[in-house]
Amino acid sequence: MEKLLIAGAIAAGVVIMLAPICIPILHKLKFGQSIREEGPKSHQVKSGTPTMGGIFLIAGIVAATLIQADWSPEIFLALFILLGHFILGFIDDYLKVVRKKNQGLLARYKLFGQILIAVAVTFIASELLTDFEPEIWLPVLNEKIFAGSLYLPFMFFVMVGASNAVNLTDGLDGLASGCMAIAASCYAVICLLTGHNDLAIFCAAIVGACVGFLKFNFHPAKIFMGDTGSLALGGAFAAVGILTRTEILLAVVGFVFVCEALSVILQVISFQTTGKRIFRMSPLHHHFELGGWSEVKVVFVFWTVGLIAGIIGLSLL
């Protein structure tokens, strides 16, 4: 427990130390967030707020993990997944913010990068982890299903789903960082209960970094994490689920992320097939904003739902 607390403190400390240095630099470089015109009108005031804060957020996680955790194969894989998605997110942000390309990194290239990460992780895990089998654990039933050759596509689905879901959640000040701090706290407990102590330290580092980031990201935000941070955090979330073999549990603990992603999928399907929208706007947090909720209220309600979902996830374990 002491190592977890120290890891969280180190990660938070790194973020709090780097943010006051990086934010003015990002301002000077004009690495500001572009706000889409079709979004809520109240968000237009955020245009120009520095983004790519994920750079120092992820730096805090990596520093704390390397200092406190043993350099085990699991930690190597967790950091590999984290940094792989960090690179994809950084390229996406760089193209959008610096090169002014609205689309950023094209979806096919992003998916290709995630496929490479999934293939590499499967290969490395099968070589380095003696107990790594292509099996999927089912909560409640407490049964394992042998997936065989289907496990790689399943792992890819988990990584893509988690990284993109967290990315979609990052639409309000403090929403994604707060929800991730809650989800990672729950997974730190799950890691301890399943004997993955080093991964628990990794999760504690995520919690500390996200809490430290909230000091600058909560409303009114002085910095956004950008895809640099959100894709990496989503990748890290997928990593702990995959390495603890509790992939299905990710959907329970990360219920808020799932709802955000589903709202976008359902909105697109409905509009393309019927011409009608299910929600006032997607992702889901915008639906409640346009319904009259303040941004802060939406964030606190979503945090509460995330906490309840985390408790349910722990009870299923």
N, C-alpha and C positions, 0 to 999 in steps of 0.2 A: 504493500500500500504506500509506503514511503517513497518508493521509486516512481509510482504513478503521480503522486503529488508534486514531486520535484520536476518530473517531465512536464507536467502541466504548467508549473511555474516558469520553467525555462522557456517553453514555447510562448507563453503570454509575454514574458519579459522581452524576448527577441522582437516580437511584433510591436510592443509598446515602445521599444527603443528605436526600431527602424522606421516606424510610421512617420514621426515628425521630421525625419530626414528625407524620406522618399516622397511624401505628399507635395512639398514645395517644388521638388525636382520634376515630378509629373505635371504639376501646374505649369512650370516654366516651359516644359517640352510640349505643352498643350495636348497632353494625352487625356483628353476629356471624353466623357461618355456622350454619345449621341442618343437623344430620346426620340423614339418613333412618333410621328405626328398622329397616328391613329390611336396611340395610347391615351390614358387618362390625362386630361388637360392640366391637372394639378402637378403632373410630373415634368412639365416643360421647364420649371424653375431649376430642375436638376441638370439640365443640359450644361455640359462643360465641367461637371464634377469629375475630378481625376478618377480614372479606372486603372485596371491592372494591379490593384492592391494585393492580388493573389500572390504576387512575387514575394512580398515579405511575410505573408501568411504561411505560405508553403515553406519558406526558409525557417520559420519558427518550428514547424512540425519536424522537418528533417534534422535540424540542430538538436532538438530535445530528444528525438528518437536515437540518434547516433551517440549522444552522450550517456543516456540512461539505459538503453536496451542492449542486450548482448547481440552481437552481429551474427545472428542465426540465419538459416535459409529462409525462414518465414519473414523475418524483418527485411531481408534482401528483396524478397518478392513483393512485400507490401510497399516498400519504397520504389521499386521498379514500376509498379502499377501507378502509384501516386505521381512519380516524375514523368512517366510516359504520357499520362493525361495532362499533366502540367505543360509539357511541351506542345501538345496539340492545342490546348487552350491559349498558350502564349502566341503561337503562330496565328490563331484565329483573331485574337485581340490586336496583334501587330498589324495584320492586314486591314482590319476595320478602323483602328484608331490612328495608326501612323501612315499607312498607305492609302487610307480613305476609300477602301473597297468595301462597299456596303454589305456584300455577302460574306466577307471574311473568308475563312477556309471552306472551300466547297464541301458539301456533305459527303460526297463520294470519297474524297481524300481523308476526311475525318474518320469515316467508317473503315477505310483501309488501314489507317493508323491503329484503330482500336482492334481490328482483326489481327494485326501483327503483334500487338501487346498480348492478346488472348492466346495466340499460338505460342508465343515465347514463354508465357507463364505456364501453360500446360506442359510444355517440354521441360522447362527448368524444374517445375514442381515434381514431375515424375522422376527426374534424375536425383534431386536433392532431398525430397521428403519421402521417407520410407513408408509412411502410412497414407500417402496420397493415392486414392483410388477414384475412378470415374463413377462416383456414387452421389445420389441426391437424397438428403435426409428430409423426411416429411414430419413437420411438427404435429402434435396431438397424437397421431398414429405411432410416432416414434419408430418409424420404419425407414430403411434405406433401400433405394431403388438403384440397381446397377444400370448406368446410362450408357456405358461403352463408348462407341464412337459419337454418340449424340451429346456427350458431355462438353466437347469443345464448342459446338453451337450454343449450348445452354450457357456456358461461361461467357461467351461473347454477348449473348442476350442480357445477362446480368450486368456486365460492364457497361454496355451501351445504355441499358435502361437506367442504371443508377447514375451514371455521369450526366446523362441528358436530363434526368428528372431533377437533380440538384441544380443544374444549369437553368432550368425553367423556373425553379423556385426563387432564384436570385433576381427578383423583380421589385422588391420593396426594401427599404432601409432596415438592415438587420435580420431580415426574414430567413435567408439561407444560412447565414452564420449561426444564428440562434438555434434553428432546427437541427443543424449539423452538430452543434455542441451537445444538444439533448440526445440525439441518436448515438453519437460517439460515446457519451457517458454510459448509456445502456449497453453498448457493445463492449465497453471496458469490463463491465460486470460479466457479460457473457463469456468474454475471453478468459477471465479468471476462473469462472465456473467450469469451463471446458479444458482448463490446463494450458492455455496459450498465454502465458504470463508476459512474454515479450510483446505480443500483439496488444495486450492490455496497456502497456506503456505507450505504444504507438497511438492507441485510441485516446489515452490521457493527453498526449501531445496535441492531438487534433482539438480536443476540448479546450485546452489552454490557449492555443492559437486563435480559435474562434472567439473565445471570450475576450482575449486581448484585442482582436480585430473589432469587436462590437463597440469598444471605446471610441472608435473613429467611424464606424459604419452604421451605428444606430441613428435614428431620425433626430435631426437632419444630418444625413451622411456627409462626411468630409472626404470619403474615398469609397469606391466600389471595388469589389474583388475581380470583376470581369470574368470572362471564360477561363482566364489563367487560373483563377482560384476555384470557381464552381465546378469545372470539369475535373480538376485534380481532386477536390473533396469528394465528388461523386465516385471517382475511381478508387479513392481510399476506402470509401464506404463499401464498395463492391469487394475490395481486396479482403477486408476483415470477414465479410460473409463467406467468401470463397475459401479462405485459409482456415476458418473455423468449421467449415462444412455446414454452415447454417444459411445457405443462400436464400431459401424460402422465407426465413425469418426476417430477411432484409425488408421484404414488402410489408411486414407488420410493424417493425420498429420504424421504418421509413414511410409510414402511412401517408404523411403529409406530402412527401415527394411523389408518391404513387398517384395521389389525387390530383396534384398539379399536372403531371404528365398525362393522365387520363383525360383531364378536362380539355387539353389541347387536342388530343386524338379524337375525342368525341365531337368537339366543335368542328374540326375539319371534315370529319365524315358526314356530320349532319348538314353542314353548309353545302358540301359538294353533291350530296344526294337529294336534299329537299329544298336547298336554298334558304333554310332557316337556321338560326343559331340557338343552341341550347342555353348558353350562358351569355350574359351581357357582354363579356369579353373574357378571353382566356389568355394566360393561365388563370386558374381559379381565384387567386388573390385579387385580380382586377375585377372579377365579377362582384365581389363583396364591396370593393371600393366604389364601383359605380352604383351600388345599391345604397350608398350613403354612409358606409363605415369609414372612419378615419384610418389613415395608413397605420398609425400606432395600434389601433384596436385590432385591425386585421392581423398584424404581426403577433400581438399578445394572444389572440385566440388560436392562431395556428401553432404557436409555441405550446399552448396548453394541450391542444389535440396531439401534438408530437409527444409530449410527456406522457399522456394517457396511453398512447400507442406503444411507447417504449416499455411502460409497466406491463401492458398486456403481452408484449413480446417476451419479456423476462419470465412471466408466469407460464408461457407456453414451453419455454426451455425446461 
